[in-house]
Amino acid sequence: MTKHSGGKVGKAGKALGTKGTSKKEKSKAGKILKKHQDTKH
């Protein structure tokens, strides 16, 4: 799979991969990644 670095999608992936991320941020990041996956993959 392509690794995204930088930009909105890369930030969202990083947020989900970091332990100290708040639930609210993870929820938002998950939505961004899901939307990206649906449209691009």
C-alpha positions in Angstrom: 0.0 0.0 0.0 1.1 3.5 -0.7 2.4 5.4 2.3 1.0 8.9 2.6 3.2 11.5 4.2 2.2 15.1 4.6 -1.1 16.6 3.7 -4.4 16.0 5.2 -4.4 12.2 4.8 -0.8 11.8 6.1 -1.7 13.8 9.2 -4.8 11.7 9.8 -2.8 8.5 9.6 -0.2 9.9 12.0 -3.0 10.9 14.4 -4.4 7.4 14.4 -0.9 5.8 14.9 -0.1 8.0 17.9 -1.1 6.7 21.3 -1.6 10.2 22.8 -4.2 11.3 20.3 -7.6 12.3 21.8 -10.7 10.3 20.9 -12.2 13.4 19.2 -9.1 13.8 17.0 -9.0 10.0 16.2 -12.6 10.1 15.2 -12.0 13.0 12.8 -8.8 11.3 11.4 -10.7 8.1 10.9 -13.4 9.9 8.9 -10.7 11.6 6.7 -9.0 8.3 6.0 -12.3 6.5 5.3 -13.4 9.2 2.8 -10.0 9.1 1.1 -10.0 5.3 0.9 -13.5 5.3 -0.6 -12.6 7.8 -3.3 -9.0 7.0 -4.1 -8.5 3.2 -3.5 
